[in-house]
Amino acid sequence: MVGAAVRDEHGQIWTGLHLGAAVGRLQICAEAVALGGALVNGGGAIATAVAVRHPKAEEADQEIAVVSPCGGCREMFFDHVPDLKIIIPTPGGLIKVKVQSLLPHPYRRA
């Protein structure tokens, strides 16, 4: 299970939760839910995003952890907020990076 939050330039925060579905292609990532909430509610320019993994009760590893966004979410963020900074985990701790650094060769229609 993944939750996400996006923060705009004014400090307003919107959250989202991964929406699973029996039909896989209908699943929606938490990042998309959070960004959609910000956009539909008139948020300012989105500045920062983070995703957090929450383990299911039956999982052995019960650590709640910041995770990097999936490839699809990286593309979505780049399409809508190309200057976004994303909080990601590294061996040295959490850092903020531009979405472009996680997506060096984004998809573009010719």
Jmol script that loads the backbone (N, CA, C; Angstrom):
load data "model"
ATOM      1  N   MET A   1       0.845  -1.162   0.000  1.00  0.00           N
ATOM      2  CA  MET A   1       0.000   0.000   0.000  1.00  0.00           C
ATOM      3  C   MET A   1       0.894   1.229   0.000  1.00  0.00           C
ATOM      4  N   VAL A   2       0.557   2.201  -0.830  1.00  0.00           N
ATOM      5  CA  VAL A   2       1.356   3.417  -0.951  1.00  0.00           C
ATOM      6  C   VAL A   2       0.460   4.634  -0.761  1.00  0.00           C
ATOM      7  N   GLY A   3       0.971   5.603  -0.010  1.00  0.00           N
ATOM      8  CA  GLY A   3       0.347   6.902   0.134  1.00  0.00           C
ATOM      9  C   GLY A   3       1.291   7.931  -0.446  1.00  0.00           C
ATOM     10  N   ALA A   4       0.784   9.062  -0.868  1.00  0.00           N
ATOM     11  CA  ALA A   4       1.637  10.107  -1.436  1.00  0.00           C
ATOM     12  C   ALA A   4       1.130  11.473  -0.999  1.00  0.00           C
ATOM     13  N   ALA A   5       2.022  12.446  -1.066  1.00  0.00           N
ATOM     14  CA  ALA A   5       1.666  13.834  -0.779  1.00  0.00           C
ATOM     15  C   ALA A   5       2.396  14.740  -1.760  1.00  0.00           C
ATOM     16  N   VAL A   6       1.705  15.792  -2.166  1.00  0.00           N
ATOM     17  CA  VAL A   6       2.332  16.850  -2.964  1.00  0.00           C
ATOM     18  C   VAL A   6       2.126  18.159  -2.221  1.00  0.00           C
ATOM     19  N   ARG A   7       3.128  19.034  -2.308  1.00  0.00           N
ATOM     20  CA  ARG A   7       3.069  20.334  -1.630  1.00  0.00           C
ATOM     21  C   ARG A   7       3.236  21.414  -2.678  1.00  0.00           C
ATOM     22  N   ASP A   8       2.403  22.453  -2.584  1.00  0.00           N
ATOM     23  CA  ASP A   8       2.530  23.537  -3.555  1.00  0.00           C
ATOM     24  C   ASP A   8       3.464  24.624  -3.036  1.00  0.00           C
ATOM     25  N   GLU A   9       3.639  25.635  -3.850  1.00  0.00           N
ATOM     26  CA  GLU A   9       4.581  26.720  -3.536  1.00  0.00           C
ATOM     27  C   GLU A   9       4.180  27.507  -2.293  1.00  0.00           C
ATOM     28  N   HIS A  10       2.916  27.388  -1.865  1.00  0.00           N
ATOM     29  CA  HIS A  10       2.425  28.106  -0.683  1.00  0.00           C
ATOM     30  C   HIS A  10       2.426  27.234   0.568  1.00  0.00           C
ATOM     31  N   GLY A  11       2.869  25.982   0.440  1.00  0.00           N
ATOM     32  CA  GLY A  11       2.914  25.083   1.577  1.00  0.00           C
ATOM     33  C   GLY A  11       1.671  24.233   1.760  1.00  0.00           C
ATOM     34  N   GLN A  12       0.660  24.402   0.912  1.00  0.00           N
ATOM     35  CA  GLN A  12      -0.552  23.583   0.982  1.00  0.00           C
ATOM     36  C   GLN A  12      -0.199  22.148   0.577  1.00  0.00           C
ATOM     37  N   ILE A  13      -0.731  21.164   1.292  1.00  0.00           N
ATOM     38  CA  ILE A  13      -0.421  19.761   1.034  1.00  0.00           C
ATOM     39  C   ILE A  13      -1.686  19.008   0.649  1.00  0.00           C
ATOM     40  N   TRP A  14      -1.564  18.178  -0.392  1.00  0.00           N
ATOM     41  CA  TRP A  14      -2.636  17.282  -0.815  1.00  0.00           C
ATOM     42  C   TRP A  14      -2.101  15.865  -0.736  1.00  0.00           C
ATOM     43  N   THR A  15      -2.968  14.946  -0.312  1.00  0.00           N
ATOM     44  CA  THR A  15      -2.544  13.562  -0.157  1.00  0.00           C
ATOM     45  C   THR A  15      -3.348  12.654  -1.074  1.00  0.00           C
ATOM     46  N   GLY A  16      -2.790  11.476  -1.309  1.00  0.00           N
ATOM     47  CA  GLY A  16      -3.469  10.473  -2.121  1.00  0.00           C
ATOM     48  C   GLY A  16      -3.103   9.088  -1.637  1.00  0.00           C
ATOM     49  N   LEU A  17      -3.934   8.125  -1.972  1.00  0.00           N
ATOM     50  CA  LEU A  17      -3.729   6.739  -1.599  1.00  0.00           C
ATOM     51  C   LEU A  17      -3.825   5.895  -2.857  1.00  0.00           C
ATOM     52  N   HIS A  18      -2.956   4.914  -2.981  1.00  0.00           N
ATOM     53  CA  HIS A  18      -3.002   3.992  -4.118  1.00  0.00           C
ATOM     54  C   HIS A  18      -4.366   3.311  -4.149  1.00  0.00           C
ATOM     55  N   LEU A  19      -5.003   3.329  -5.295  1.00  0.00           N
ATOM     56  CA  LEU A  19      -6.310   2.695  -5.446  1.00  0.00           C
ATOM     57  C   LEU A  19      -6.137   1.418  -6.256  1.00  0.00           C
ATOM     58  N   GLY A  20      -6.102   0.290  -5.567  1.00  0.00           N
ATOM     59  CA  GLY A  20      -5.975  -0.998  -6.246  1.00  0.00           C
ATOM     60  C   GLY A  20      -7.291  -1.370  -6.906  1.00  0.00           C
ATOM     61  N   ALA A  21      -7.219  -2.297  -7.851  1.00  0.00           N
ATOM     62  CA  ALA A  21      -8.416  -2.760  -8.543  1.00  0.00           C
ATOM     63  C   ALA A  21      -8.185  -4.194  -9.028  1.00  0.00           C
ATOM     64  N   ALA A  22      -9.258  -4.967  -9.120  1.00  0.00           N
ATOM     65  CA  ALA A  22      -9.156  -6.337  -9.615  1.00  0.00           C
ATOM     66  C   ALA A  22      -8.637  -6.352 -11.051  1.00  0.00           C
ATOM     67  N   VAL A  23      -9.003  -5.355 -11.825  1.00  0.00           N
ATOM     68  CA  VAL A  23      -8.497  -5.217 -13.189  1.00  0.00           C
ATOM     69  C   VAL A  23      -7.288  -4.285 -13.108  1.00  0.00           C
ATOM     70  N   GLY A  24      -6.105  -4.863 -13.282  1.00  0.00           N
ATOM     71  CA  GLY A  24      -4.853  -4.141 -13.066  1.00  0.00           C
ATOM     72  C   GLY A  24      -4.746  -2.783 -13.726  1.00  0.00           C
ATOM     73  N   ARG A  25      -5.199  -2.663 -14.954  1.00  0.00           N
ATOM     74  CA  ARG A  25      -5.030  -1.383 -15.654  1.00  0.00           C
ATOM     75  C   ARG A  25      -5.889  -0.274 -15.071  1.00  0.00           C
ATOM     76  N   LEU A  26      -6.828  -0.623 -14.189  1.00  0.00           N
ATOM     77  CA  LEU A  26      -7.673   0.379 -13.551  1.00  0.00           C
ATOM     78  C   LEU A  26      -7.094   0.895 -12.246  1.00  0.00           C
ATOM     79  N   GLN A  27      -5.970   0.324 -11.818  1.00  0.00           N
ATOM     80  CA  GLN A  27      -5.326   0.815 -10.597  1.00  0.00           C
ATOM     81  C   GLN A  27      -4.805   2.229 -10.827  1.00  0.00           C
ATOM     82  N   ILE A  28      -4.806   3.016  -9.752  1.00  0.00           N
ATOM     83  CA  ILE A  28      -4.309   4.389  -9.841  1.00  0.00           C
ATOM     84  C   ILE A  28      -3.289   4.591  -8.734  1.00  0.00           C
ATOM     85  N   CYS A  29      -2.129   5.085  -9.096  1.00  0.00           N
ATOM     86  CA  CYS A  29      -1.065   5.324  -8.114  1.00  0.00           C
ATOM     87  C   CYS A  29      -1.429   6.480  -7.182  1.00  0.00           C
ATOM     88  N   ALA A  30      -0.909   6.409  -5.972  1.00  0.00           N
ATOM     89  CA  ALA A  30      -1.155   7.433  -4.960  1.00  0.00           C
ATOM     90  C   ALA A  30      -0.693   8.812  -5.435  1.00  0.00           C
ATOM     91  N   GLU A  31       0.411   8.854  -6.169  1.00  0.00           N
ATOM     92  CA  GLU A  31       0.933  10.134  -6.653  1.00  0.00           C
ATOM     93  C   GLU A  31      -0.063  10.809  -7.586  1.00  0.00           C
ATOM     94  N   ALA A  32      -0.710  10.028  -8.456  1.00  0.00           N
ATOM     95  CA  ALA A  32      -1.700  10.591  -9.384  1.00  0.00           C
ATOM     96  C   ALA A  32      -2.918  11.103  -8.628  1.00  0.00           C
ATOM     97  N   VAL A  33      -3.348  10.384  -7.590  1.00  0.00           N
ATOM     98  CA  VAL A  33      -4.482  10.822  -6.786  1.00  0.00           C
ATOM     99  C   VAL A  33      -4.144  12.144  -6.084  1.00  0.00           C
ATOM    100  N   ALA A  34      -2.952  12.239  -5.503  1.00  0.00           N
ATOM    101  CA  ALA A  34      -2.538  13.464  -4.809  1.00  0.00           C
ATOM    102  C   ALA A  34      -2.426  14.635  -5.776  1.00  0.00           C
ATOM    103  N   LEU A  35      -1.784  14.424  -6.928  1.00  0.00           N
ATOM    104  CA  LEU A  35      -1.638  15.507  -7.905  1.00  0.00           C
ATOM    105  C   LEU A  35      -3.001  15.930  -8.440  1.00  0.00           C
ATOM    106  N   GLY A  36      -3.862  14.967  -8.731  1.00  0.00           N
ATOM    107  CA  GLY A  36      -5.204  15.293  -9.205  1.00  0.00           C
ATOM    108  C   GLY A  36      -5.980  16.117  -8.192  1.00  0.00           C
ATOM    109  N   GLY A  37      -5.860  15.764  -6.912  1.00  0.00           N
ATOM    110  CA  GLY A  37      -6.523  16.529  -5.865  1.00  0.00           C
ATOM    111  C   GLY A  37      -6.042  17.965  -5.818  1.00  0.00           C
ATOM    112  N   ALA A  38      -4.735  18.145  -5.963  1.00  0.00           N
ATOM    113  CA  ALA A  38      -4.177  19.501  -5.958  1.00  0.00           C
ATOM    114  C   ALA A  38      -4.681  20.296  -7.158  1.00  0.00           C
ATOM    115  N   LEU A  39      -4.685  19.671  -8.318  1.00  0.00           N
ATOM    116  CA  LEU A  39      -5.101  20.385  -9.531  1.00  0.00           C
ATOM    117  C   LEU A  39      -6.585  20.723  -9.499  1.00  0.00           C
ATOM    118  N   VAL A  40      -7.417  19.793  -9.052  1.00  0.00           N
ATOM    119  CA  VAL A  40      -8.856  20.031  -9.049  1.00  0.00           C
ATOM    120  C   VAL A  40      -9.267  21.041  -7.969  1.00  0.00           C
ATOM    121  N   ASN A  41      -8.463  21.168  -6.924  1.00  0.00           N
ATOM    122  CA  ASN A  41      -8.797  22.087  -5.839  1.00  0.00           C
ATOM    123  C   ASN A  41      -8.067  23.423  -5.927  1.00  0.00           C
ATOM    124  N   GLY A  42      -7.465  23.703  -7.068  1.00  0.00           N
ATOM    125  CA  GLY A  42      -6.870  25.016  -7.289  1.00  0.00           C
ATOM    126  C   GLY A  42      -5.559  25.255  -6.587  1.00  0.00           C
ATOM    127  N   GLY A  43      -4.789  24.208  -6.367  1.00  0.00           N
ATOM    128  CA  GLY A  43      -3.480  24.369  -5.742  1.00  0.00           C
ATOM    129  C   GLY A  43      -2.556  25.238  -6.580  1.00  0.00           C
ATOM    130  N   GLY A  44      -1.588  25.834  -5.915  1.00  0.00           N
ATOM    131  CA  GLY A  44      -0.590  26.619  -6.632  1.00  0.00           C
ATOM    132  C   GLY A  44       0.360  25.691  -7.366  1.00  0.00           C
ATOM    133  N   ALA A  45       1.450  26.253  -7.840  1.00  0.00           N
ATOM    134  CA  ALA A  45       2.449  25.450  -8.540  1.00  0.00           C
ATOM    135  C   ALA A  45       2.971  24.375  -7.592  1.00  0.00           C
ATOM    136  N   ILE A  46       2.923  23.130  -8.025  1.00  0.00           N
ATOM    137  CA  ILE A  46       3.366  22.016  -7.189  1.00  0.00           C
ATOM    138  C   ILE A  46       4.895  22.037  -7.129  1.00  0.00           C
ATOM    139  N   ALA A  47       5.426  21.995  -5.917  1.00  0.00           N
ATOM    140  CA  ALA A  47       6.869  22.120  -5.716  1.00  0.00           C
ATOM    141  C   ALA A  47       7.549  20.804  -5.352  1.00  0.00           C
ATOM    142  N   THR A  48       6.885  20.004  -4.508  1.00  0.00           N
ATOM    143  CA  THR A  48       7.525  18.811  -3.955  1.00  0.00           C
ATOM    144  C   THR A  48       6.537  17.665  -3.879  1.00  0.00           C
ATOM    145  N   ALA A  49       7.042  16.433  -4.044  1.00  0.00           N
ATOM    146  CA  ALA A  49       6.215  15.236  -3.909  1.00  0.00           C
ATOM    147  C   ALA A  49       6.986  14.163  -3.157  1.00  0.00           C
ATOM    148  N   VAL A  50       6.224  13.286  -2.495  1.00  0.00           N
ATOM    149  CA  VAL A  50       6.826  12.147  -1.802  1.00  0.00           C
ATOM    150  C   VAL A  50       5.822  10.999  -1.804  1.00  0.00           C
ATOM    151  N   ALA A  51       6.337   9.769  -1.887  1.00  0.00           N
ATOM    152  CA  ALA A  51       5.508   8.567  -1.779  1.00  0.00           C
ATOM    153  C   ALA A  51       6.027   7.733  -0.613  1.00  0.00           C
ATOM    154  N   VAL A  52       5.103   7.117   0.114  1.00  0.00           N
ATOM    155  CA  VAL A  52       5.456   6.340   1.303  1.00  0.00           C
ATOM    156  C   VAL A  52       4.777   4.979   1.229  1.00  0.00           C
ATOM    157  N   ARG A  53       5.579   3.944   1.400  1.00  0.00           N
ATOM    158  CA  ARG A  53       5.062   2.565   1.388  1.00  0.00           C
ATOM    159  C   ARG A  53       4.666   2.163   2.799  1.00  0.00           C
ATOM    160  N   HIS A  54       3.450   1.655   2.916  1.00  0.00           N
ATOM    161  CA  HIS A  54       2.934   1.121   4.180  1.00  0.00           C
ATOM    162  C   HIS A  54       2.763  -0.376   3.997  1.00  0.00           C
ATOM    163  N   PRO A  55       3.439  -1.195   4.788  1.00  0.00           N
ATOM    164  CA  PRO A  55       3.331  -2.649   4.609  1.00  0.00           C
ATOM    165  C   PRO A  55       1.955  -3.184   4.992  1.00  0.00           C
ATOM    166  N   LYS A  56       1.565  -4.248   4.321  1.00  0.00           N
ATOM    167  CA  LYS A  56       0.328  -4.940   4.680  1.00  0.00           C
ATOM    168  C   LYS A  56       0.581  -5.730   5.960  1.00  0.00           C
ATOM    169  N   ALA A  57      -0.461  -6.021   6.695  1.00  0.00           N
ATOM    170  CA  ALA A  57      -0.334  -6.701   7.992  1.00  0.00           C
ATOM    171  C   ALA A  57       0.387  -8.033   7.889  1.00  0.00           C
ATOM    172  N   GLU A  58       0.199  -8.750   6.795  1.00  0.00           N
ATOM    173  CA  GLU A  58       0.810 -10.074   6.651  1.00  0.00           C
ATOM    174  C   GLU A  58       2.266 -10.047   6.178  1.00  0.00           C
ATOM    175  N   GLU A  59       2.795  -8.884   5.840  1.00  0.00           N
ATOM    176  CA  GLU A  59       4.178  -8.803   5.369  1.00  0.00           C
ATOM    177  C   GLU A  59       5.151  -8.881   6.533  1.00  0.00           C
ATOM    178  N   ALA A  60       6.278  -9.550   6.292  1.00  0.00           N
ATOM    179  CA  ALA A  60       7.299  -9.694   7.333  1.00  0.00           C
ATOM    180  C   ALA A  60       7.946  -8.348   7.663  1.00  0.00           C
ATOM    181  N   ASP A  61       8.254  -7.566   6.632  1.00  0.00           N
ATOM    182  CA  ASP A  61       8.890  -6.263   6.830  1.00  0.00           C
ATOM    183  C   ASP A  61       7.800  -5.229   7.115  1.00  0.00           C
ATOM    184  N   GLN A  62       7.726  -4.742   8.331  1.00  0.00           N
ATOM    185  CA  GLN A  62       6.691  -3.798   8.735  1.00  0.00           C
ATOM    186  C   GLN A  62       7.181  -2.351   8.765  1.00  0.00           C
ATOM    187  N   GLU A  63       8.315  -2.088   8.120  1.00  0.00           N
ATOM    188  CA  GLU A  63       8.854  -0.733   8.109  1.00  0.00           C
ATOM    189  C   GLU A  63       8.091   0.153   7.114  1.00  0.00           C
ATOM    190  N   ILE A  64       7.678   1.312   7.579  1.00  0.00           N
ATOM    191  CA  ILE A  64       7.082   2.331   6.704  1.00  0.00           C
ATOM    192  C   ILE A  64       8.256   3.083   6.092  1.00  0.00           C
ATOM    193  N   ALA A  65       8.248   3.230   4.765  1.00  0.00           N
ATOM    194  CA  ALA A  65       9.421   3.800   4.114  1.00  0.00           C
ATOM    195  C   ALA A  65       9.061   4.682   2.927  1.00  0.00           C
ATOM    196  N   VAL A  66       9.829   5.737   2.738  1.00  0.00           N
ATOM    197  CA  VAL A  66       9.721   6.562   1.537  1.00  0.00           C
ATOM    198  C   VAL A  66      10.217   5.723   0.368  1.00  0.00           C
ATOM    199  N   VAL A  67       9.490   5.781  -0.741  1.00  0.00           N
ATOM    200  CA  VAL A  67       9.864   5.037  -1.942  1.00  0.00           C
ATOM    201  C   VAL A  67       9.928   5.980  -3.138  1.00  0.00           C
ATOM    202  N   SER A  68      10.703   5.587  -4.123  1.00  0.00           N
ATOM    203  CA  SER A  68      10.792   6.334  -5.373  1.00  0.00           C
ATOM    204  C   SER A  68       9.516   6.090  -6.185  1.00  0.00           C
ATOM    205  N   PRO A  69       9.045   7.077  -6.930  1.00  0.00           N
ATOM    206  CA  PRO A  69       7.849   6.861  -7.750  1.00  0.00           C
ATOM    207  C   PRO A  69       8.134   5.891  -8.895  1.00  0.00           C
ATOM    208  N   CYS A  70       7.093   5.183  -9.333  1.00  0.00           N
ATOM    209  CA  CYS A  70       7.235   4.270 -10.468  1.00  0.00           C
ATOM    210  C   CYS A  70       7.500   5.068 -11.747  1.00  0.00           C
ATOM    211  N   GLY A  71       7.856   4.373 -12.794  1.00  0.00           N
ATOM    212  CA  GLY A  71       8.147   5.028 -14.069  1.00  0.00           C
ATOM    213  C   GLY A  71       6.978   5.818 -14.614  1.00  0.00           C
ATOM    214  N   GLY A  72       5.764   5.258 -14.491  1.00  0.00           N
ATOM    215  CA  GLY A  72       4.585   5.970 -14.978  1.00  0.00           C
ATOM    216  C   GLY A  72       4.350   7.274 -14.240  1.00  0.00           C
ATOM    217  N   CYS A  73       4.569   7.255 -12.927  1.00  0.00           N
ATOM    218  CA  CYS A  73       4.385   8.482 -12.135  1.00  0.00           C
ATOM    219  C   CYS A  73       5.477   9.499 -12.445  1.00  0.00           C
ATOM    220  N   ARG A  74       6.671   9.026 -12.715  1.00  0.00           N
ATOM    221  CA  ARG A  74       7.741   9.944 -13.113  1.00  0.00           C
ATOM    222  C   ARG A  74       7.349  10.669 -14.394  1.00  0.00           C
ATOM    223  N   GLU A  75       6.825   9.915 -15.364  1.00  0.00           N
ATOM    224  CA  GLU A  75       6.369  10.522 -16.628  1.00  0.00           C
ATOM    225  C   GLU A  75       5.223  11.503 -16.378  1.00  0.00           C
ATOM    226  N   MET A  76       4.256  11.111 -15.537  1.00  0.00           N
ATOM    227  CA  MET A  76       3.114  11.980 -15.236  1.00  0.00           C
ATOM    228  C   MET A  76       3.574  13.285 -14.609  1.00  0.00           C
ATOM    229  N   PHE A  77       4.450  13.184 -13.607  1.00  0.00           N
ATOM    230  CA  PHE A  77       4.965  14.395 -12.969  1.00  0.00           C
ATOM    231  C   PHE A  77       5.704  15.264 -13.977  1.00  0.00           C
ATOM    232  N   PHE A  78       6.527  14.650 -14.814  1.00  0.00           N
ATOM    233  CA  PHE A  78       7.282  15.425 -15.796  1.00  0.00           C
ATOM    234  C   PHE A  78       6.342  16.138 -16.772  1.00  0.00           C
ATOM    235  N   ASP A  79       5.255  15.475 -17.155  1.00  0.00           N
ATOM    236  CA  ASP A  79       4.279  16.084 -18.069  1.00  0.00           C
ATOM    237  C   ASP A  79       3.580  17.284 -17.435  1.00  0.00           C
ATOM    238  N   HIS A  80       3.228  17.173 -16.156  1.00  0.00           N
ATOM    239  CA  HIS A  80       2.418  18.211 -15.500  1.00  0.00           C
ATOM    240  C   HIS A  80       3.226  19.212 -14.686  1.00  0.00           C
ATOM    241  N   VAL A  81       4.362  18.782 -14.137  1.00  0.00           N
ATOM    242  CA  VAL A  81       5.155  19.632 -13.247  1.00  0.00           C
ATOM    243  C   VAL A  81       6.646  19.381 -13.522  1.00  0.00           C
ATOM    244  N   PRO A  82       7.156  19.816 -14.664  1.00  0.00           N
ATOM    245  CA  PRO A  82       8.527  19.455 -15.047  1.00  0.00           C
ATOM    246  C   PRO A  82       9.616  19.952 -14.096  1.00  0.00           C
ATOM    247  N   ASP A  83       9.336  20.939 -13.273  1.00  0.00           N
ATOM    248  CA  ASP A  83      10.336  21.432 -12.319  1.00  0.00           C
ATOM    249  C   ASP A  83      10.164  20.840 -10.922  1.00  0.00           C
ATOM    250  N   LEU A  84       9.299  19.846 -10.787  1.00  0.00           N
ATOM    251  CA  LEU A  84       9.008  19.230  -9.497  1.00  0.00           C
ATOM    252  C   LEU A  84      10.258  18.628  -8.863  1.00  0.00           C
ATOM    253  N   LYS A  85      10.324  18.730  -7.539  1.00  0.00           N
ATOM    254  CA  LYS A  85      11.355  18.021  -6.774  1.00  0.00           C
ATOM    255  C   LYS A  85      10.664  16.883  -6.035  1.00  0.00           C
ATOM    256  N   ILE A  86      11.297  15.724  -6.055  1.00  0.00           N
ATOM    257  CA  ILE A  86      10.750  14.519  -5.434  1.00  0.00           C
ATOM    258  C   ILE A  86      11.683  14.062  -4.327  1.00  0.00           C
ATOM    259  N   ILE A  87      11.110  13.724  -3.193  1.00  0.00           N
ATOM    260  CA  ILE A  87      11.892  13.189  -2.079  1.00  0.00           C
ATOM    261  C   ILE A  87      12.047  11.691  -2.308  1.00  0.00           C
ATOM    262  N   ILE A  88      13.302  11.221  -2.340  1.00  0.00           N
ATOM    263  CA  ILE A  88      13.572   9.799  -2.571  1.00  0.00           C
ATOM    264  C   ILE A  88      14.566   9.278  -1.536  1.00  0.00           C
ATOM    265  N   PRO A  89      14.542   7.961  -1.317  1.00  0.00           N
ATOM    266  CA  PRO A  89      15.523   7.381  -0.399  1.00  0.00           C
ATOM    267  C   PRO A  89      16.838   7.100  -1.108  1.00  0.00           C
ATOM    268  N   THR A  90      17.920   7.240  -0.383  1.00  0.00           N
ATOM    269  CA  THR A  90      19.251   6.845  -0.864  1.00  0.00           C
ATOM    270  C   THR A  90      19.927   6.120   0.299  1.00  0.00           C
ATOM    271  N   PRO A  91      21.027   5.437   0.040  1.00  0.00           N
ATOM    272  CA  PRO A  91      21.739   4.785   1.154  1.00  0.00           C
ATOM    273  C   PRO A  91      22.148   5.767   2.248  1.00  0.00           C
ATOM    274  N   GLY A  92      22.335   7.042   1.889  1.00  0.00           N
ATOM    275  CA  GLY A  92      22.727   8.058   2.869  1.00  0.00           C
ATOM    276  C   GLY A  92      21.565   8.778   3.531  1.00  0.00           C
ATOM    277  N   GLY A  93      20.336   8.447   3.161  1.00  0.00           N
ATOM    278  CA  GLY A  93      19.165   9.113   3.717  1.00  0.00           C
ATOM    279  C   GLY A  93      18.282   9.693   2.627  1.00  0.00           C
ATOM    280  N   LEU A  94      17.306  10.478   3.034  1.00  0.00           N
ATOM    281  CA  LEU A  94      16.368  11.071   2.083  1.00  0.00           C
ATOM    282  C   LEU A  94      16.974  12.304   1.435  1.00  0.00           C
ATOM    283  N   ILE A  95      16.726  12.453   0.127  1.00  0.00           N
ATOM    284  CA  ILE A  95      17.168  13.642  -0.601  1.00  0.00           C
ATOM    285  C   ILE A  95      16.036  14.109  -1.513  1.00  0.00           C
ATOM    286  N   LYS A  96      16.121  15.375  -1.945  1.00  0.00           N
ATOM    287  CA  LYS A  96      15.192  15.935  -2.931  1.00  0.00           C
ATOM    288  C   LYS A  96      15.919  16.032  -4.256  1.00  0.00           C
ATOM    289  N   VAL A  97      15.296  15.512  -5.315  1.00  0.00           N
ATOM    290  CA  VAL A  97      15.877  15.588  -6.651  1.00  0.00           C
ATOM    291  C   VAL A  97      14.824  16.071  -7.632  1.00  0.00           C
ATOM    292  N   LYS A  98      15.258  16.689  -8.712  1.00  0.00           N
ATOM    293  CA  LYS A  98      14.331  17.096  -9.768  1.00  0.00           C
ATOM    294  C   LYS A  98      13.817  15.857 -10.478  1.00  0.00           C
ATOM    295  N   VAL A  99      12.554  15.872 -10.839  1.00  0.00           N
ATOM    296  CA  VAL A  99      11.960  14.734 -11.524  1.00  0.00           C
ATOM    297  C   VAL A  99      12.748  14.396 -12.786  1.00  0.00           C
ATOM    298  N   GLN A 100      13.320  15.394 -13.446  1.00  0.00           N
ATOM    299  CA  GLN A 100      14.099  15.155 -14.662  1.00  0.00           C
ATOM    300  C   GLN A 100      15.278  14.229 -14.417  1.00  0.00           C
ATOM    301  N   SER A 101      15.861  14.268 -13.216  1.00  0.00           N
ATOM    302  CA  SER A 101      17.008  13.409 -12.945  1.00  0.00           C
ATOM    303  C   SER A 101      16.587  11.944 -12.800  1.00  0.00           C
ATOM    304  N   LEU A 102      15.312  11.698 -12.477  1.00  0.00           N
ATOM    305  CA  LEU A 102      14.806  10.331 -12.401  1.00  0.00           C
ATOM    306  C   LEU A 102      14.301   9.842 -13.749  1.00  0.00           C
ATOM    307  N   LEU A 103      14.234  10.748 -14.704  1.00  0.00           N
ATOM    308  CA  LEU A 103      13.663  10.439 -16.013  1.00  0.00           C
ATOM    309  C   LEU A 103      14.515  11.101 -17.094  1.00  0.00           C
ATOM    310  N   PRO A 104      15.723  10.596 -17.309  1.00  0.00           N
ATOM    311  CA  PRO A 104      16.630  11.275 -18.231  1.00  0.00           C
ATOM    312  C   PRO A 104      16.181  11.266 -19.685  1.00  0.00           C
ATOM    313  N   HIS A 105      15.342  10.314 -20.065  1.00  0.00           N
ATOM    314  CA  HIS A 105      14.887  10.229 -21.465  1.00  0.00           C
ATOM    315  C   HIS A 105      13.369  10.053 -21.490  1.00  0.00           C
ATOM    316  N   PRO A 106      12.615  11.128 -21.155  1.00  0.00           N
ATOM    317  CA  PRO A 106      11.164  11.002 -21.081  1.00  0.00           C
ATOM    318  C   PRO A 106      10.549  10.705 -22.448  1.00  0.00           C
ATOM    319  N   TYR A 107       9.392  10.060 -22.416  1.00  0.00           N
ATOM    320  CA  TYR A 107       8.650   9.775 -23.634  1.00  0.00           C
ATOM    321  C   TYR A 107       8.096  11.074 -24.207  1.00  0.00           C
ATOM    322  N   ARG A 108       8.253  11.273 -25.486  1.00  0.00           N
ATOM    323  CA  ARG A 108       7.679  12.430 -26.172  1.00  0.00           C
ATOM    324  C   ARG A 108       7.188  11.986 -27.535  1.00  0.00           C
ATOM    325  N   ARG A 109       6.007  12.454 -27.916  1.00  0.00           N
ATOM    326  CA  ARG A 109       5.498  12.147 -29.263  1.00  0.00           C
ATOM    327  C   ARG A 109       6.257  12.984 -30.269  1.00  0.00           C
ATOM    328  N   ALA A 110       6.591  12.388 -31.372  1.00  0.00           N
ATOM    329  CA  ALA A 110       7.356  13.113 -32.413  1.00  0.00           C
ATOM    330  C   ALA A 110       6.431  13.952 -33.258  1.00  0.00           C
TER     331      ALA A 110
END
end "model"
wireframe off; spacefill off
backbone 0.3
color backbone group
